[in-house]
């Protein structure tokens, strides 16, 4: 027997089922079709409301679906909590608690204004968050103002099995490690340039140091002294990068100037008649030395220096 009822007002339901004990207000059963169907053109198809219990329960004792939500464009299932509860709760003894599948969009989307968009927690030895893909990226972290991916662990903040590619800087304890590697590579290249082989065995050959000679050639006003410097056995590829170091031994005052190429013979690697003007008092000792631009691993500074010449001003 079918029941057909119509209510002309919104305050009066067409059919009401009431159970004053612990039974069912309305029971719908069907062998193959739908036990209960609720259809609405603009409102809610099926509405479940409770004060303390469950507003809507779907149970399947086999391999079907307990609750199924389907829509052409909107949201299949929506869960809303106005306090601190869980809007959607998925629990499973062995399978997946929550599964999100999309053919072209996002399988699972988590969005928050101030909290965490997505949280994965494992209380044992499993994985909190697992990302896997056949061709794309397993896990992607993007931040427009802060850190894209942050890792913190008791044993290690991160573990990588396989090759790691870095396109920009690698900062280790506030130092750019890539810059340090480049400096080390250059140092090794320079050292290799000073190594020859004897009977197939690498042997370090000391580099011959440049030799300079400095003489005072005159005096000028206001304590100015004029000097001339000659030199030989220079090795720098770019003469303009060589440094002349001048030290006043009595006062400890020093200065550096870059040598020009006017008095330099590139073919013979000689410096001829280089003019120097320096203020010093009569009797004061002034020392001169030139720093070449090639590497000398035997020197503590790592650079090739000339001999040191001391002149007593007159």
Secondary structure, DSSP 8 states (H G I E B T S, - for coil): -------SSTTS-SS----SSSS-SS----SSS-S-----SSS-SS----SSS-S-----SSSS-SS----SSS-S-----SSSS-SS----SSS-S-----SSS-SS----SSS-S-----SSSS-SS----SSS-S-----SSS-S-----SS-S----S----SS--EETTEEHHHHHHHHHHHHHHHHHTEEEETTEEEE------EEEEEEEEE-GGGEEEEEEEEE----SSGGG-EEEEEETTT--EEEEE--STTEETTTTEEEEEEEEEE--TT-EEEEEEEEEEE-TTSTTSEEE---EEEE--
